Amino acid sequence: MSVRIINGKVYKNGVFSEEELVLKEGKIVSAQDGDAEEVYDAKGNYVVPGFIDVHTHGGAGVDVNAADQQGFEKIGHFFATQGTTSWLSSILTDTKEQTLKTIKEAVKHQEAQKNGHENCADLLGIHLEGPFLSPEYKGAMPEHLLISPDLDLLKEYQEAAGGNIRYITVSPEVKGVPESIKGMIDLGMKVAIGHSGADYETAWKCINEGAVSATHTFNAMKLLHQHFPAIMGAVLESDIYCEAICDGRHLHPGTVRFLLKMKGLDKVIAITDSIMAAGLPDGEYMLGVNPVIVKDGDAKLKYGDSRAGSTLTTGCALKNLIKFTGRPLEEILPLLTCNPAKMLDVYDRIGSLDTGKDADVVILDKEYSVVDTFVKGRKIEL
């Protein structure tokens, strides 16, 4: 199957230009590479790389921790309609039995996608949010399930996942975490630090051991003090990536601008941290083992006042970032495309519209709303 996209403003190398884009056999090919079976008229709209969400717990009424293969498909279809073409399923800290069950269902979904079962975003792999996290900064994590690092357990999880656990969040101050980071990396996982009240020195130790990212920066994290910079100071000073939930609730617009000024546009990753309520009205939902109440789109634990993820989508995050910062579309797009791809070391195949990469494309109108999404060259049907 091949599609030629015409009359669009195509985003490449940080700028927009009027050119044609050809999608053939799931890849982006040279515009001169033969005839296409179909022609898609972009009608003057923006043609941009598909969005990549590395931290999300679900959407469209499905919680990742409770999802079966069909549930993953439902989440992935909803995400694709919002502009997400690749995502990591974030498994909230849970029992070993439930975590293994969720991992296996995610792998089943990945296998189905490989066998041509499509019309949804590509599940890149798994993000483990815990269980090696600080009780003091647990957020929505069930405290009784938080433990010290156990590389044998992680190896069991990774074997069950077929090597598809790509990302893990740990708290630097938990005993044994700094010493275990190289072991996590050896298992094929990118390491993020977060849910943490770690001091500056301990956070830096983790960064020096190979941590590459900070989980939902500023949230569930000890903040900067002039005498005790803490994890926040280390995160801002270092060159690691910073996740950011740009829903206007987790971070004030001024905080978003501050983060971008401190880290630069190439080191911030827009995430949703969405829960099953994304795309649905206010009401009662679940996040892992936790009952959650969503009011005015704001998700909080039913028992306690902690926020429990968000109802954000990547398409809304893009609009919010443009609104919060006043920056043009071409400057904001990397936060949802090449930055997460580079952090995960998958930029060789996704994250831009370069020839040879996966044909993951989003069409945005002049108000930056998602019009259509192509995943590996196939247009997502509603």
NUPA-87126 format. One record per residue (C-alpha): residue number from 1; x, y, z. Coordinates in pm, 1 decimal. Layout:
// NUPA-87126
  seq         x         y         z
  NUM         X         Y         Z
...
***
This chain:
// NUPA-87126
  seq         x         y         z
    1       0.0       0.0       0.0
    2     127.9     348.4     -87.5
    3      -2.2     700.0     -31.8
    4     115.9    1030.7    -174.1
    5      39.2    1327.7      50.9
    6       3.3    1646.9    -152.1
    7     -68.4    2015.1     -81.2
    8      71.6    2001.2     270.6
    9     320.3    2200.6     474.9
   10     569.5    1926.1     555.5
   11     783.1    1949.9     871.6
   12    1144.7    1846.2     820.5
   13    1466.3    1960.4     986.4
   14    1282.3    2210.2    1204.5
   15    1105.0    2397.4     925.4
   16     794.6    2366.6     709.8
   17     810.3    2345.6     332.7
   18     561.4    2276.0      59.2
   19     655.0    1934.7     -72.4
   20     500.0    1596.1    -129.0
   21     543.3    1302.0     104.9
   22     517.6     941.8     -11.3
   23     431.5     657.5     227.7
   24     507.4     313.3      86.7
   25     499.1     -26.9     255.7
   26     498.5     137.3     598.5
   27     796.2     363.9     532.5
   28     860.0     718.0     413.8
   29    1020.2     707.0      71.1
   30    1153.6     966.2    -168.9
   31     880.5    1176.1    -328.5
   32    1024.2    1071.3    -666.1
   33     990.6     702.4    -582.6
   34     721.3     597.6    -824.4
   35     343.6     628.5    -833.2
   36     124.1     589.5    -527.6
   37    -194.9     386.2    -510.9
   38    -375.1     664.2    -326.9
   39    -346.7    1042.3    -312.1
   40    -419.5    1226.4      12.2
   41    -489.3    1599.0     -23.6
   42    -364.4    1777.1     289.7
   43    -545.9    2094.2     178.4
   44    -276.1    2330.7     301.4
   45    -260.7    2174.6     648.1
   46      52.0    2087.0     845.7
   47     211.3    1746.7     786.1
   48     413.6    1649.4    1095.0
   49     572.8    1340.4    1252.4
   50     350.3    1122.1    1468.1
   51     353.0    1196.4    1841.0
   52     530.2     963.2    2084.6
   53     394.6     923.9    2439.0
   54     642.5     751.2    2671.4
   55     430.4     778.0    2987.6
   56      61.3     690.7    2989.4
   57    -162.1     461.6    3194.8
   58    -452.1     436.3    2954.3
   59    -749.7     606.2    2797.4
   60   -1092.0     547.5    2640.9
   61   -1211.8     360.5    2949.2
   62    -920.3     114.4    2969.8
   63    -658.1     107.0    3246.6
   64    -322.5     -37.9    3138.4
   65    -289.2    -245.1    3457.7
   66    -618.0    -420.7    3384.6
   67    -595.7    -429.2    3003.7
   68    -619.4    -743.3    2794.8
   69    -512.6    -758.4    2430.6
   70    -839.1    -600.6    2315.3
   71    -802.3    -331.8    2581.3
   72    -458.8    -238.5    2449.8
   73    -608.2    -216.5    2102.6
   74    -882.0      16.4    2227.5
   75    -630.8     242.5    2402.1
   76    -409.1     245.4    2093.9
   77    -693.6     336.5    1861.7
   78    -801.8     625.0    2082.5
   79    -444.4     750.6    2108.1
   80    -403.6     739.4    1730.8
   81    -711.3     957.4    1681.2
   82    -538.7    1213.5    1905.5
   83    -214.1    1215.2    1705.8
   84     -15.1     954.1    1900.0
   85     147.9     702.2    1666.4
   86     382.2     532.4    1918.8
   87     348.5     480.4    2293.2
   88     478.5     299.6    2597.9
   89     226.1     137.1    2829.4
   90     304.4     258.7    3181.4
   91     238.5     -13.3    3437.5
   92     168.1     137.3    3778.5
   93     326.5     -43.6    4074.1
   94     116.4    -356.5    4128.8
   95     148.6    -712.9    4255.5
   96     397.8    -938.6    4081.2
   97     112.8   -1152.4    3947.2
   98     -78.0    -858.9    3800.2
   99     235.5    -697.9    3660.2
  100     329.3   -1020.6    3479.4
  101     -26.0   -1058.6    3350.2
  102     -24.1    -703.3    3213.4
  103     317.0    -754.1    3053.7
  104     196.4   -1068.8    2878.1
  105    -120.0    -900.3    2747.5
  106      89.6    -610.8    2614.5
  107     315.7    -856.8    2433.2
  108      11.7   -1031.4    2280.8
  109    -101.5    -694.6    2146.0
  110     243.3    -625.2    2003.1
  111     243.2    -963.3    1829.4
  112    -100.4    -895.3    1684.0
  113      27.3    -565.3    1545.7
  114     324.0    -739.9    1382.4
  115      80.0    -978.1    1215.1
  116    -111.5    -694.7    1053.3
  117    -375.8    -624.6    1317.0
  118    -369.8    -247.7    1297.5
  119    -580.7      72.7    1305.8
  120    -416.3     183.8    1627.9
  121     -98.2     346.7    1753.9
  122     213.1     129.4    1766.8
  123     285.4      -7.1    2114.4
  124     662.7      44.8    2134.7
  125     697.1    -134.1    2465.3
  126     649.5    -103.8    2839.6
  127     731.4     156.8    3103.9
  128     748.1      33.2    3463.0
  129     658.4     312.2    3705.1
  130     798.6     141.8    4012.5
  131     810.7     -64.7    4223.1
  132    1145.4      77.7    4341.4
  133     999.6     406.9    4459.1
  134    1000.0     625.3    4770.1
  135     694.0     592.4    4999.1
  136     725.9     961.7    5088.2
  137     672.4    1067.1    4726.2
  138     456.7     774.5    4618.5
  139     176.5     980.8    4463.2
  140     -77.2     724.1    4344.0
  141     154.1     427.2    4408.7
  142      26.8     163.9    4657.1
  143     277.2     198.9    4942.8
  144     260.3    -165.4    5054.9
  145     389.6    -275.8    4712.1
  146     695.6     -48.3    4702.9
  147    1020.9    -241.3    4742.8
  148    1398.6    -211.3    4715.0
  149    1566.3    -298.8    4383.2
  150    1544.7    -661.2    4280.5
  151    1729.8    -729.2    3954.6
  152    1615.7   -1091.9    3949.8
  153    1254.7    -973.6    3952.9
  154    1329.3    -723.4    3675.4
  155    1496.1    -995.8    3472.0
  156    1182.9   -1209.5    3509.8
  157     968.0    -918.2    3395.0
  158    1196.9    -846.9    3099.2
  159    1198.4   -1211.2    2991.0
  160     817.2   -1217.2    3006.8
  161     815.7    -900.8    2796.3
  162    1049.4   -1043.2    2534.9
  163    1287.8    -754.7    2598.6
  164    1016.2    -493.1    2547.4
  165    1043.4    -316.5    2883.3
  166    1214.7      -5.4    2751.7
  167    1182.6     239.3    3042.2
  168    1166.8     229.7    3421.8
  169    1115.3     494.3    3691.1
  170    1311.3     461.4    4017.1
  171    1367.9     678.3    4325.0
  172    1739.2     749.2    4387.0
  173    1709.3     748.5    4765.9
  174    1566.5     396.6    4789.1
  175    1841.5     173.4    4925.4
  176    2029.0      -0.3    4647.1
  177    1890.9     203.9    4356.7
  178    2209.6     386.1    4250.5
  179    2403.6      59.8    4255.0
  180    2133.7    -118.1    4049.7
  181    2103.6     127.9    3761.0
  182    2374.8     -30.7    3547.2
  183    2200.2    -365.4    3594.1
  184    1873.3    -214.3    3470.4
  185    2052.0     -68.9    3170.1
  186    2208.8    -409.2    3098.4
  187    1856.1    -551.6    3091.6
  188    1771.9    -307.4    2810.9
  189    1587.4     -41.8    3011.5
  190    1626.1     334.6    3000.4
  191    1620.6     464.2    3357.4
  192    1427.8     768.0    3479.1
  193    1443.6     915.6    3828.6
  194    1135.0    1045.1    4004.6
  195     874.4    1000.7    4279.5
  196    1161.1    1118.3    4491.1
  197    1286.2    1334.3    4773.7
  198    1648.1    1245.4    4703.6
  199    1924.3    1484.3    4793.6
  200    2135.2    1647.3    4524.2
  201    2432.5    1412.8    4562.2
  202    2227.6    1092.6    4547.3
  203    2036.3    1213.1    4242.5
  204    2363.9    1297.7    4068.4
  205    2498.8     953.2    4152.6
  206    2207.9     799.5    3960.5
  207    2261.1    1035.0    3668.4
  208    2629.4     946.8    3659.6
  209    2538.0     577.9    3667.8
  210    2331.1     625.0    3352.6
  211    1982.1     759.9    3432.5
  212    1863.2     949.6    3125.1
  213    1535.3    1112.1    3225.8
  214    1324.2    1260.7    3505.0
  215     967.2    1138.9    3551.2
  216     694.0    1408.2    3535.6
  217     939.3    1679.4    3639.7
  218     834.3    1896.2    3937.5
  219     553.2    1653.9    4026.5
  220     602.0    1397.3    4308.1
  221     952.7    1538.2    4346.7
  222    1137.7    1739.5    4612.9
  223    1178.0    2091.4    4482.6
  224    1479.3    2318.4    4468.3
  225    1601.7    2503.2    4779.5
  226    1893.2    2742.0    4761.4
  227    2087.2    2551.6    5027.6
  228    1963.8    2201.4    4938.1
  229    1920.4    2169.4    4560.6
  230    1783.5    1813.7    4599.0
  231    1678.6    1598.3    4304.0
  232    1525.0    1900.6    4135.5
  233    1855.9    2083.3    4125.9
  234    2037.4    1781.9    3981.8
  235    1768.8    1729.0    3716.8
  236    1782.3    2091.7    3603.2
  237    2161.6    2116.6    3608.8
  238    2227.9    1790.8    3424.1
  239    2174.2    1704.2    3059.1
  240    1908.1    1438.4    3121.9
  241    1564.9    1463.0    2961.8
  242    1270.7    1599.6    3158.4
  243     917.4    1467.9    3119.1
  244     648.3    1734.8    3156.2
  245     270.0    1704.6    3194.7
  246     141.5    2014.1    3016.5
  247    -226.7    2005.2    3108.6
  248    -227.2    2337.5    3296.5
  249    -288.5    2155.0    3626.0
  250      31.2    1967.6    3699.4
  251     247.0    2260.6    3589.6
  252     172.4    2633.0    3580.0
  253     239.5    2781.7    3234.3
  254     521.8    2984.6    3390.1
  255     676.9    2663.5    3520.5
  256     662.9    2515.7    3170.0
  257     838.9    2823.1    3030.4
  258    1098.5    2804.7    3310.2
  259    1165.8    2436.9    3239.7
  260    1213.9    2503.6    2869.3
  261    1447.3    2794.2    2942.0
  262    1654.5    2584.2    3181.1
  263    1671.6    2264.1    2977.2
  264    1631.1    2384.3    2620.1
  265    1381.2    2267.3    2361.7
  266    1582.6    1951.7    2294.6
  267    1569.3    1809.8    2648.0
  268    1199.4    1829.2    2741.8
  269     956.0    1547.9    2661.2
  270     582.9    1615.6    2665.4
  271     393.4    1325.2    2822.3
  272      27.7    1276.2    2904.2
  273      48.1    1050.7    3214.0
  274    -312.7     987.3    3112.4
  275    -542.9     742.2    3284.7
  276    -844.1     545.2    3159.7
  277   -1060.3     859.0    3191.7
  278    -886.4    1032.2    2900.4
  279   -1146.6    1097.0    2632.0
  280   -1435.1    1035.5    2871.5
  281   -1656.3    1256.0    3094.5
  282   -1609.7    1325.1    3465.3
  283   -1680.3    1032.1    3695.9
  284   -1522.6     750.8    3893.8
  285   -1240.9     549.0    3740.8
  286    -942.8     332.2    3837.2
  287    -567.8     378.4    3817.1
  288    -410.9      42.1    3894.5
  289    -548.2     -53.7    4236.5
  290    -661.9     303.1    4314.1
  291   -1015.6     444.1    4283.3
  292    -998.0     785.0    4115.1
  293   -1248.9    1067.4    4085.9
  294   -1235.9    1297.7    3784.8
  295   -1396.7    1637.9    3830.7
  296   -1370.7    1913.8    3570.4
  297   -1122.7    1690.5    3390.4
  298    -891.9    1678.1    3693.1
  299    -807.6    1326.3    3820.0
  300    -747.1    1276.7    4192.9
  301    -736.0     978.2    4424.7
  302   -1075.3     906.5    4581.2
  303    -907.9     860.9    4920.1
  304    -659.0    1144.9    4958.4
  305    -590.3    1460.9    4763.8
  306    -307.1    1340.4    4539.5
  307    -342.3    1382.7    4165.7
  308    -370.8    1050.6    3988.3
  309    -240.7    1101.9    3638.1
  310    -430.8    1318.8    3392.5
  311    -697.9    1318.9    3124.3
  312    -459.2    1482.4    2877.4
  313    -398.6    1374.9    2517.3
  314     -91.4    1447.6    2308.4
  315    -294.7    1665.7    2073.0
  316    -409.8    1881.1    2365.2
  317     -56.3    1889.6    2507.0
  318      68.6    2034.1    2178.4
  319    -193.6    2309.6    2181.3
  320    -126.0    2386.3    2547.5
  321     248.1    2416.0    2490.0
  322     196.4    2661.7    2207.1
  323     -46.8    2861.3    2422.9
  324     172.2    2852.0    2736.4
  325     494.1    2950.2    2561.0
  326     390.4    3162.9    2264.7
  327     638.1    2963.5    2058.8
  328     559.5    2854.8    1701.4
  329     454.9    2501.4    1611.3
  330     793.1    2413.7    1462.3
  331     971.0    2482.6    1793.0
  332     726.5    2280.1    2004.1
  333     699.5    1968.0    1785.4
  334    1031.3    1814.2    1903.0
  335     885.9    1774.3    2255.1
  336     638.6    1520.6    2115.1
  337     846.8    1366.9    1836.0
  338    1225.4    1358.2    1812.5
  339    1299.7    1415.4    2184.0
  340    1119.4    1103.1    2311.3
  341    1253.6     905.3    2015.2
  342    1611.0    1005.5    2095.4
  343    1567.0     933.7    2466.7
  344    1450.5     579.7    2385.6
  345    1716.7     533.5    2115.1
  346    1457.0     473.3    1843.2
  347    1519.6     791.4    1644.2
  348    1664.6     579.0    1365.6
  349    1310.0     472.4    1277.0
  350    1059.8     720.0    1425.9
  351    1045.7    1081.7    1542.2
  352    1084.9    1263.1    1209.4
  353     968.1    1251.2     848.3
  354    1305.7    1155.8     707.2
  355    1321.1     909.1     419.4
  356    1349.4     550.2     539.4
  357    1168.6     597.9     870.3
  358     831.8     452.2     967.9
  359     547.9     631.1     791.5
  360     398.4     778.0    1110.9
  361     234.9    1105.6    1012.7
  362     -14.6    1347.8    1162.8
  363    -213.5    1608.3     972.2
  364    -286.2    1923.6    1174.7
  365    -520.0    2203.9    1071.9
  366    -435.6    2570.6    1107.6
  367    -555.9    2566.7    1471.5
  368    -323.5    2268.6    1538.6
  369    -609.6    2019.7    1580.2
  370    -554.4    1662.4    1459.4
  371    -728.3    1600.3    1127.1
  372    -589.0    1257.9    1034.0
  373    -324.0    1015.7    1153.9
  374    -119.1     762.6     959.0
  375      51.4     477.6    1146.6
  376     309.3     293.1     936.2
  377     143.3     439.1     627.4
  378    -213.5     334.4     711.5
  379    -471.6     604.0     778.2
  380    -646.9     552.7    1109.4
  381   -1020.2     499.1    1063.7
  382   -1256.9     632.3    1328.6
***
